[in-house]
Amino acid sequence: MAKWVGPGRLEVRQVMLDGRRVFKVTRRGYLVEYCHSIHRLAELVDLADLVEVIELPER
């Protein structure tokens, strides 16, 4: 699934939770919140500060 990073070692991952896609927000490895909408995520972090991380497959 998708992964974004932001300032202050913020990490946002799109994960499945109870059959729904949600945003798992962590800071420095600690869970901050599961956001069920992009609007809630935008309340926690400025979306313009997030950078998508592309994980390439191993050879």
mmJSON file of the N, C-alpha and C atoms, coordinates in Angstrom:
{"data_MODEL":{"atom_site":{
"group_PDB":["ATOM","ATOM","ATOM","ATOM","ATOM","ATOM","ATOM","ATOM","ATOM","ATOM","ATOM","ATOM","ATOM","ATOM","ATOM","ATOM","ATOM","ATOM","ATOM","ATOM","ATOM","ATOM","ATOM","ATOM","ATOM","ATOM","ATOM","ATOM","ATOM","ATOM","ATOM","ATOM","ATOM","ATOM","ATOM","ATOM","ATOM","ATOM","ATOM","ATOM","ATOM","ATOM","ATOM","ATOM","ATOM","ATOM","ATOM","ATOM","ATOM","ATOM","ATOM","ATOM","ATOM","ATOM","ATOM","ATOM","ATOM","ATOM","ATOM","ATOM","ATOM","ATOM","ATOM","ATOM","ATOM","ATOM","ATOM","ATOM","ATOM","ATOM","ATOM","ATOM","ATOM","ATOM","ATOM","ATOM","ATOM","ATOM","ATOM","ATOM","ATOM","ATOM","ATOM","ATOM","ATOM","ATOM","ATOM","ATOM","ATOM","ATOM","ATOM","ATOM","ATOM","ATOM","ATOM","ATOM","ATOM","ATOM","ATOM","ATOM","ATOM","ATOM","ATOM","ATOM","ATOM","ATOM","ATOM","ATOM","ATOM","ATOM","ATOM","ATOM","ATOM","ATOM","ATOM","ATOM","ATOM","ATOM","ATOM","ATOM","ATOM","ATOM","ATOM","ATOM","ATOM","ATOM","ATOM","ATOM","ATOM","ATOM","ATOM","ATOM","ATOM","ATOM","ATOM","ATOM","ATOM","ATOM","ATOM","ATOM","ATOM","ATOM","ATOM","ATOM","ATOM","ATOM","ATOM","ATOM","ATOM","ATOM","ATOM","ATOM","ATOM","ATOM","ATOM","ATOM","ATOM","ATOM","ATOM","ATOM","ATOM","ATOM","ATOM","ATOM","ATOM","ATOM","ATOM","ATOM","ATOM","ATOM","ATOM","ATOM","ATOM","ATOM","ATOM","ATOM","ATOM"],
"id":[1,2,3,4,5,6,7,8,9,10,11,12,13,14,15,16,17,18,19,20,21,22,23,24,25,26,27,28,29,30,31,32,33,34,35,36,37,38,39,40,41,42,43,44,45,46,47,48,49,50,51,52,53,54,55,56,57,58,59,60,61,62,63,64,65,66,67,68,69,70,71,72,73,74,75,76,77,78,79,80,81,82,83,84,85,86,87,88,89,90,91,92,93,94,95,96,97,98,99,100,101,102,103,104,105,106,107,108,109,110,111,112,113,114,115,116,117,118,119,120,121,122,123,124,125,126,127,128,129,130,131,132,133,134,135,136,137,138,139,140,141,142,143,144,145,146,147,148,149,150,151,152,153,154,155,156,157,158,159,160,161,162,163,164,165,166,167,168,169,170,171,172,173,174,175,176,177],
"type_symbol":["N","C","C","N","C","C","N","C","C","N","C","C","N","C","C","N","C","C","N","C","C","N","C","C","N","C","C","N","C","C","N","C","C","N","C","C","N","C","C","N","C","C","N","C","C","N","C","C","N","C","C","N","C","C","N","C","C","N","C","C","N","C","C","N","C","C","N","C","C","N","C","C","N","C","C","N","C","C","N","C","C","N","C","C","N","C","C","N","C","C","N","C","C","N","C","C","N","C","C","N","C","C","N","C","C","N","C","C","N","C","C","N","C","C","N","C","C","N","C","C","N","C","C","N","C","C","N","C","C","N","C","C","N","C","C","N","C","C","N","C","C","N","C","C","N","C","C","N","C","C","N","C","C","N","C","C","N","C","C","N","C","C","N","C","C","N","C","C","N","C","C","N","C","C","N","C","C"],
"label_atom_id":["N","CA","C","N","CA","C","N","CA","C","N","CA","C","N","CA","C","N","CA","C","N","CA","C","N","CA","C","N","CA","C","N","CA","C","N","CA","C","N","CA","C","N","CA","C","N","CA","C","N","CA","C","N","CA","C","N","CA","C","N","CA","C","N","CA","C","N","CA","C","N","CA","C","N","CA","C","N","CA","C","N","CA","C","N","CA","C","N","CA","C","N","CA","C","N","CA","C","N","CA","C","N","CA","C","N","CA","C","N","CA","C","N","CA","C","N","CA","C","N","CA","C","N","CA","C","N","CA","C","N","CA","C","N","CA","C","N","CA","C","N","CA","C","N","CA","C","N","CA","C","N","CA","C","N","CA","C","N","CA","C","N","CA","C","N","CA","C","N","CA","C","N","CA","C","N","CA","C","N","CA","C","N","CA","C","N","CA","C","N","CA","C","N","CA","C","N","CA","C","N","CA","C","N","CA","C"],
"label_alt_id":[null,null,null,null,null,null,null,null,null,null,null,null,null,null,null,null,null,null,null,null,null,null,null,null,null,null,null,null,null,null,null,null,null,null,null,null,null,null,null,null,null,null,null,null,null,null,null,null,null,null,null,null,null,null,null,null,null,null,null,null,null,null,null,null,null,null,null,null,null,null,null,null,null,null,null,null,null,null,null,null,null,null,null,null,null,null,null,null,null,null,null,null,null,null,null,null,null,null,null,null,null,null,null,null,null,null,null,null,null,null,null,null,null,null,null,null,null,null,null,null,null,null,null,null,null,null,null,null,null,null,null,null,null,null,null,null,null,null,null,null,null,null,null,null,null,null,null,null,null,null,null,null,null,null,null,null,null,null,null,null,null,null,null,null,null,null,null,null,null,null,null,null,null,null,null,null,null],
"label_comp_id":["MET","MET","MET","ALA","ALA","ALA","LYS","LYS","LYS","TRP","TRP","TRP","VAL","VAL","VAL","GLY","GLY","GLY","PRO","PRO","PRO","GLY","GLY","GLY","ARG","ARG","ARG","LEU","LEU","LEU","GLU","GLU","GLU","VAL","VAL","VAL","ARG","ARG","ARG","GLN","GLN","GLN","VAL","VAL","VAL","MET","MET","MET","LEU","LEU","LEU","ASP","ASP","ASP","GLY","GLY","GLY","ARG","ARG","ARG","ARG","ARG","ARG","VAL","VAL","VAL","PHE","PHE","PHE","LYS","LYS","LYS","VAL","VAL","VAL","THR","THR","THR","ARG","ARG","ARG","ARG","ARG","ARG","GLY","GLY","GLY","TYR","TYR","TYR","LEU","LEU","LEU","VAL","VAL","VAL","GLU","GLU","GLU","TYR","TYR","TYR","CYS","CYS","CYS","HIS","HIS","HIS","SER","SER","SER","ILE","ILE","ILE","HIS","HIS","HIS","ARG","ARG","ARG","LEU","LEU","LEU","ALA","ALA","ALA","GLU","GLU","GLU","LEU","LEU","LEU","VAL","VAL","VAL","ASP","ASP","ASP","LEU","LEU","LEU","ALA","ALA","ALA","ASP","ASP","ASP","LEU","LEU","LEU","VAL","VAL","VAL","GLU","GLU","GLU","VAL","VAL","VAL","ILE","ILE","ILE","GLU","GLU","GLU","LEU","LEU","LEU","PRO","PRO","PRO","GLU","GLU","GLU","ARG","ARG","ARG"],
"label_asym_id":["A","A","A","A","A","A","A","A","A","A","A","A","A","A","A","A","A","A","A","A","A","A","A","A","A","A","A","A","A","A","A","A","A","A","A","A","A","A","A","A","A","A","A","A","A","A","A","A","A","A","A","A","A","A","A","A","A","A","A","A","A","A","A","A","A","A","A","A","A","A","A","A","A","A","A","A","A","A","A","A","A","A","A","A","A","A","A","A","A","A","A","A","A","A","A","A","A","A","A","A","A","A","A","A","A","A","A","A","A","A","A","A","A","A","A","A","A","A","A","A","A","A","A","A","A","A","A","A","A","A","A","A","A","A","A","A","A","A","A","A","A","A","A","A","A","A","A","A","A","A","A","A","A","A","A","A","A","A","A","A","A","A","A","A","A","A","A","A","A","A","A","A","A","A","A","A","A"],
"label_entity_id":["1","1","1","1","1","1","1","1","1","1","1","1","1","1","1","1","1","1","1","1","1","1","1","1","1","1","1","1","1","1","1","1","1","1","1","1","1","1","1","1","1","1","1","1","1","1","1","1","1","1","1","1","1","1","1","1","1","1","1","1","1","1","1","1","1","1","1","1","1","1","1","1","1","1","1","1","1","1","1","1","1","1","1","1","1","1","1","1","1","1","1","1","1","1","1","1","1","1","1","1","1","1","1","1","1","1","1","1","1","1","1","1","1","1","1","1","1","1","1","1","1","1","1","1","1","1","1","1","1","1","1","1","1","1","1","1","1","1","1","1","1","1","1","1","1","1","1","1","1","1","1","1","1","1","1","1","1","1","1","1","1","1","1","1","1","1","1","1","1","1","1","1","1","1","1","1","1"],
"label_seq_id":[1,1,1,2,2,2,3,3,3,4,4,4,5,5,5,6,6,6,7,7,7,8,8,8,9,9,9,10,10,10,11,11,11,12,12,12,13,13,13,14,14,14,15,15,15,16,16,16,17,17,17,18,18,18,19,19,19,20,20,20,21,21,21,22,22,22,23,23,23,24,24,24,25,25,25,26,26,26,27,27,27,28,28,28,29,29,29,30,30,30,31,31,31,32,32,32,33,33,33,34,34,34,35,35,35,36,36,36,37,37,37,38,38,38,39,39,39,40,40,40,41,41,41,42,42,42,43,43,43,44,44,44,45,45,45,46,46,46,47,47,47,48,48,48,49,49,49,50,50,50,51,51,51,52,52,52,53,53,53,54,54,54,55,55,55,56,56,56,57,57,57,58,58,58,59,59,59],
"pdbx_PDB_ins_code":[null,null,null,null,null,null,null,null,null,null,null,null,null,null,null,null,null,null,null,null,null,null,null,null,null,null,null,null,null,null,null,null,null,null,null,null,null,null,null,null,null,null,null,null,null,null,null,null,null,null,null,null,null,null,null,null,null,null,null,null,null,null,null,null,null,null,null,null,null,null,null,null,null,null,null,null,null,null,null,null,null,null,null,null,null,null,null,null,null,null,null,null,null,null,null,null,null,null,null,null,null,null,null,null,null,null,null,null,null,null,null,null,null,null,null,null,null,null,null,null,null,null,null,null,null,null,null,null,null,null,null,null,null,null,null,null,null,null,null,null,null,null,null,null,null,null,null,null,null,null,null,null,null,null,null,null,null,null,null,null,null,null,null,null,null,null,null,null,null,null,null,null,null,null,null,null,null],
"Cartn_x":[0.841,0.0,0.891,0.271,0.982,1.579,2.682,3.366,3.836,3.614,4.082,4.844,5.806,6.541,6.415,6.551,6.429,7.389,7.302,8.213,8.043,9.123,9.072,8.942,9.499,9.444,8.007,7.132,5.742,5.677,4.892,4.714,3.231,2.768,1.371,1.359,0.652,0.505,-0.968,-1.276,-2.636,-2.694,-3.569,-3.653,-5.118,-5.31,-6.654,-6.944,-8.087,-8.516,-10.003,-10.331,-11.726,-12.352,-11.561,-12.072,-12.156,-11.683,-11.707,-10.287,-10.067,-8.773,-8.78,-7.782,-7.651,-6.209,-5.978,-4.638,-4.121,-3.009,-2.371,-1.287,-1.438,-0.503,0.372,1.689,2.635,3.648,4.174,5.255,6.318,7.526,8.668,8.348,7.567,7.253,6.052,5.464,4.303,3.023,1.986,0.705,0.099,-0.3,-0.993,-2.5,-2.903,-4.332,-4.547,-5.682,-6.176,-7.2,-6.941,-7.847,-8.709,-10.014,-10.931,-11.268,-10.772,-11.018,-9.813,-9.694,-8.615,-8.818,-10.065,-10.36,-9.792,-9.93,-9.376,-7.852,-7.264,-5.808,-5.318,-6.059,-5.682,-5.756,-6.564,-6.615,-5.359,-4.717,-3.517,-2.232,-2.195,-0.96,-1.307,-0.466,-0.634,-0.276,-1.236,-1.018,0.087,0.34,1.401,2.784,2.902,4.185,4.52,3.552,3.779,4.456,5.399,6.119,5.911,5.463,5.223,6.546,6.634,7.805,7.452,8.232,8.018,8.975,8.413,9.238,9.417,10.651,10.958,11.134,10.742,10.922,12.402,12.731,14.116,14.427,15.702,16.12,16.373],
"Cartn_y":[-1.184,0.0,1.254,2.382,3.648,4.099,4.871,5.399,6.817,7.719,9.099,9.436,10.352,10.837,12.352,12.883,14.319,14.792,16.048,16.623,15.987,15.983,15.441,13.932,13.255,11.792,11.263,12.047,11.636,10.645,9.604,8.604,8.288,8.265,7.946,6.765,5.727,4.549,4.289,3.821,3.395,1.9,1.513,0.127,-0.323,-1.635,-2.203,-2.414,-1.94,-2.1,-2.435,-3.615,-4.079,-4.009,-4.353,-4.38,-3.036,-1.967,-0.618,-0.09,0.696,1.364,2.617,2.724,3.886,4.371,5.556,6.113,5.905,5.186,4.964,6.022,6.881,7.98,7.643,7.658,7.416,8.553,8.789,9.769,9.117,9.048,8.418,6.992,6.292,4.899,4.662,5.719,5.59,5.947,5.164,5.401,6.713,7.538,8.784,8.567,8.038,7.86,7.076,6.381,5.817,6.805,7.375,8.354,7.659,7.789,7.138,8.01,9.243,10.118,11.034,11.499,12.429,13.759,14.091,15.34,15.295,14.156,14.013,14.051,13.407,13.431,14.867,15.657,17.055,17.896,17.484,18.192,17.931,16.776,16.421,16.951,16.995,17.365,18.123,19.075,19.787,18.814,18.485,17.486,17.887,19.167,19.641,19.284,18.987,18.614,17.137,16.341,14.906,14.595,13.649,13.201,11.703,11.243,9.814,9.075,7.925,7.062,5.892,5.737,4.635,3.501,2.364,1.219,0.342,0.234,-0.55,-2.019,-2.923,-4.344,-4.711,-5.677,-6.138,-6.979,-6.991,-7.798,-9.215],
"Cartn_z":[0.0,0.0,0.0,-0.14,-0.27,1.059,0.943,2.127,1.828,2.8,2.707,3.977,3.862,5.027,5.083,6.301,6.498,7.565,7.921,8.91,10.283,11.052,12.411,12.448,11.433,11.324,11.3,10.698,10.52,9.366,9.533,8.486,8.348,7.116,6.824,5.872,6.251,5.399,5.168,3.981,3.687,3.997,4.925,5.377,5.376,5.472,5.596,7.077,7.536,8.922,8.909,9.365,9.369,7.976,6.961,5.596,4.906,5.567,4.986,4.856,3.825,3.685,4.549,5.406,6.286,6.24,6.77,6.86,8.276,8.399,9.699,9.855,10.848,11.067,12.268,12.055,13.143,13.179,14.353,14.529,15.398,14.83,15.515,15.953,15.136,15.4,16.296,16.831,17.719,16.968,17.183,16.532,17.025,16.077,16.393,16.249,15.08,14.834,13.545,13.468,12.219,11.679,10.521,9.924,8.88,9.014,8.096,6.891,6.864,5.715,5.498,4.274,3.936,4.657,4.957,5.67,7.091,7.746,9.098,9.043,8.035,7.88,7.697,6.923,6.677,7.951,8.922,10.2,11.028,10.808,11.575,10.953,9.634,8.938,7.663,7.294,6.033,4.914,4.073,3.037,2.062,1.909,1.018,1.545,2.836,3.427,3.246,2.805,2.658,1.328,1.376,0.194,0.067,-1.109,-1.308,-1.448,-0.795,-0.878,-1.785,-2.84,-3.778,-3.395,-3.028,-2.657,-3.885,-4.349,-5.532,-5.142,-6.03,-5.725,-5.685,-4.846,-4.765,-5.975,-6.348,-7.511,-7.118],
"occupancy":[1.0,1.0,1.0,1.0,1.0,1.0,1.0,1.0,1.0,1.0,1.0,1.0,1.0,1.0,1.0,1.0,1.0,1.0,1.0,1.0,1.0,1.0,1.0,1.0,1.0,1.0,1.0,1.0,1.0,1.0,1.0,1.0,1.0,1.0,1.0,1.0,1.0,1.0,1.0,1.0,1.0,1.0,1.0,1.0,1.0,1.0,1.0,1.0,1.0,1.0,1.0,1.0,1.0,1.0,1.0,1.0,1.0,1.0,1.0,1.0,1.0,1.0,1.0,1.0,1.0,1.0,1.0,1.0,1.0,1.0,1.0,1.0,1.0,1.0,1.0,1.0,1.0,1.0,1.0,1.0,1.0,1.0,1.0,1.0,1.0,1.0,1.0,1.0,1.0,1.0,1.0,1.0,1.0,1.0,1.0,1.0,1.0,1.0,1.0,1.0,1.0,1.0,1.0,1.0,1.0,1.0,1.0,1.0,1.0,1.0,1.0,1.0,1.0,1.0,1.0,1.0,1.0,1.0,1.0,1.0,1.0,1.0,1.0,1.0,1.0,1.0,1.0,1.0,1.0,1.0,1.0,1.0,1.0,1.0,1.0,1.0,1.0,1.0,1.0,1.0,1.0,1.0,1.0,1.0,1.0,1.0,1.0,1.0,1.0,1.0,1.0,1.0,1.0,1.0,1.0,1.0,1.0,1.0,1.0,1.0,1.0,1.0,1.0,1.0,1.0,1.0,1.0,1.0,1.0,1.0,1.0,1.0,1.0,1.0,1.0,1.0,1.0],
"B_iso_or_equiv":[0.0,0.0,0.0,0.0,0.0,0.0,0.0,0.0,0.0,0.0,0.0,0.0,0.0,0.0,0.0,0.0,0.0,0.0,0.0,0.0,0.0,0.0,0.0,0.0,0.0,0.0,0.0,0.0,0.0,0.0,0.0,0.0,0.0,0.0,0.0,0.0,0.0,0.0,0.0,0.0,0.0,0.0,0.0,0.0,0.0,0.0,0.0,0.0,0.0,0.0,0.0,0.0,0.0,0.0,0.0,0.0,0.0,0.0,0.0,0.0,0.0,0.0,0.0,0.0,0.0,0.0,0.0,0.0,0.0,0.0,0.0,0.0,0.0,0.0,0.0,0.0,0.0,0.0,0.0,0.0,0.0,0.0,0.0,0.0,0.0,0.0,0.0,0.0,0.0,0.0,0.0,0.0,0.0,0.0,0.0,0.0,0.0,0.0,0.0,0.0,0.0,0.0,0.0,0.0,0.0,0.0,0.0,0.0,0.0,0.0,0.0,0.0,0.0,0.0,0.0,0.0,0.0,0.0,0.0,0.0,0.0,0.0,0.0,0.0,0.0,0.0,0.0,0.0,0.0,0.0,0.0,0.0,0.0,0.0,0.0,0.0,0.0,0.0,0.0,0.0,0.0,0.0,0.0,0.0,0.0,0.0,0.0,0.0,0.0,0.0,0.0,0.0,0.0,0.0,0.0,0.0,0.0,0.0,0.0,0.0,0.0,0.0,0.0,0.0,0.0,0.0,0.0,0.0,0.0,0.0,0.0,0.0,0.0,0.0,0.0,0.0,0.0],
"pdbx_formal_charge":[null,null,null,null,null,null,null,null,null,null,null,null,null,null,null,null,null,null,null,null,null,null,null,null,null,null,null,null,null,null,null,null,null,null,null,null,null,null,null,null,null,null,null,null,null,null,null,null,null,null,null,null,null,null,null,null,null,null,null,null,null,null,null,null,null,null,null,null,null,null,null,null,null,null,null,null,null,null,null,null,null,null,null,null,null,null,null,null,null,null,null,null,null,null,null,null,null,null,null,null,null,null,null,null,null,null,null,null,null,null,null,null,null,null,null,null,null,null,null,null,null,null,null,null,null,null,null,null,null,null,null,null,null,null,null,null,null,null,null,null,null,null,null,null,null,null,null,null,null,null,null,null,null,null,null,null,null,null,null,null,null,null,null,null,null,null,null,null,null,null,null,null,null,null,null,null,null],
"auth_seq_id":[1,1,1,2,2,2,3,3,3,4,4,4,5,5,5,6,6,6,7,7,7,8,8,8,9,9,9,10,10,10,11,11,11,12,12,12,13,13,13,14,14,14,15,15,15,16,16,16,17,17,17,18,18,18,19,19,19,20,20,20,21,21,21,22,22,22,23,23,23,24,24,24,25,25,25,26,26,26,27,27,27,28,28,28,29,29,29,30,30,30,31,31,31,32,32,32,33,33,33,34,34,34,35,35,35,36,36,36,37,37,37,38,38,38,39,39,39,40,40,40,41,41,41,42,42,42,43,43,43,44,44,44,45,45,45,46,46,46,47,47,47,48,48,48,49,49,49,50,50,50,51,51,51,52,52,52,53,53,53,54,54,54,55,55,55,56,56,56,57,57,57,58,58,58,59,59,59],
"auth_comp_id":["MET","MET","MET","ALA","ALA","ALA","LYS","LYS","LYS","TRP","TRP","TRP","VAL","VAL","VAL","GLY","GLY","GLY","PRO","PRO","PRO","GLY","GLY","GLY","ARG","ARG","ARG","LEU","LEU","LEU","GLU","GLU","GLU","VAL","VAL","VAL","ARG","ARG","ARG","GLN","GLN","GLN","VAL","VAL","VAL","MET","MET","MET","LEU","LEU","LEU","ASP","ASP","ASP","GLY","GLY","GLY","ARG","ARG","ARG","ARG","ARG","ARG","VAL","VAL","VAL","PHE","PHE","PHE","LYS","LYS","LYS","VAL","VAL","VAL","THR","THR","THR","ARG","ARG","ARG","ARG","ARG","ARG","GLY","GLY","GLY","TYR","TYR","TYR","LEU","LEU","LEU","VAL","VAL","VAL","GLU","GLU","GLU","TYR","TYR","TYR","CYS","CYS","CYS","HIS","HIS","HIS","SER","SER","SER","ILE","ILE","ILE","HIS","HIS","HIS","ARG","ARG","ARG","LEU","LEU","LEU","ALA","ALA","ALA","GLU","GLU","GLU","LEU","LEU","LEU","VAL","VAL","VAL","ASP","ASP","ASP","LEU","LEU","LEU","ALA","ALA","ALA","ASP","ASP","ASP","LEU","LEU","LEU","VAL","VAL","VAL","GLU","GLU","GLU","VAL","VAL","VAL","ILE","ILE","ILE","GLU","GLU","GLU","LEU","LEU","LEU","PRO","PRO","PRO","GLU","GLU","GLU","ARG","ARG","ARG"],
"auth_asym_id":["A","A","A","A","A","A","A","A","A","A","A","A","A","A","A","A","A","A","A","A","A","A","A","A","A","A","A","A","A","A","A","A","A","A","A","A","A","A","A","A","A","A","A","A","A","A","A","A","A","A","A","A","A","A","A","A","A","A","A","A","A","A","A","A","A","A","A","A","A","A","A","A","A","A","A","A","A","A","A","A","A","A","A","A","A","A","A","A","A","A","A","A","A","A","A","A","A","A","A","A","A","A","A","A","A","A","A","A","A","A","A","A","A","A","A","A","A","A","A","A","A","A","A","A","A","A","A","A","A","A","A","A","A","A","A","A","A","A","A","A","A","A","A","A","A","A","A","A","A","A","A","A","A","A","A","A","A","A","A","A","A","A","A","A","A","A","A","A","A","A","A","A","A","A","A","A","A"],
"auth_atom_id":["N","CA","C","N","CA","C","N","CA","C","N","CA","C","N","CA","C","N","CA","C","N","CA","C","N","CA","C","N","CA","C","N","CA","C","N","CA","C","N","CA","C","N","CA","C","N","CA","C","N","CA","C","N","CA","C","N","CA","C","N","CA","C","N","CA","C","N","CA","C","N","CA","C","N","CA","C","N","CA","C","N","CA","C","N","CA","C","N","CA","C","N","CA","C","N","CA","C","N","CA","C","N","CA","C","N","CA","C","N","CA","C","N","CA","C","N","CA","C","N","CA","C","N","CA","C","N","CA","C","N","CA","C","N","CA","C","N","CA","C","N","CA","C","N","CA","C","N","CA","C","N","CA","C","N","CA","C","N","CA","C","N","CA","C","N","CA","C","N","CA","C","N","CA","C","N","CA","C","N","CA","C","N","CA","C","N","CA","C","N","CA","C","N","CA","C","N","CA","C","N","CA","C","N","CA","C"],
"pdbx_PDB_model_num":[1,1,1,1,1,1,1,1,1,1,1,1,1,1,1,1,1,1,1,1,1,1,1,1,1,1,1,1,1,1,1,1,1,1,1,1,1,1,1,1,1,1,1,1,1,1,1,1,1,1,1,1,1,1,1,1,1,1,1,1,1,1,1,1,1,1,1,1,1,1,1,1,1,1,1,1,1,1,1,1,1,1,1,1,1,1,1,1,1,1,1,1,1,1,1,1,1,1,1,1,1,1,1,1,1,1,1,1,1,1,1,1,1,1,1,1,1,1,1,1,1,1,1,1,1,1,1,1,1,1,1,1,1,1,1,1,1,1,1,1,1,1,1,1,1,1,1,1,1,1,1,1,1,1,1,1,1,1,1,1,1,1,1,1,1,1,1,1,1,1,1,1,1,1,1,1,1]
}}}
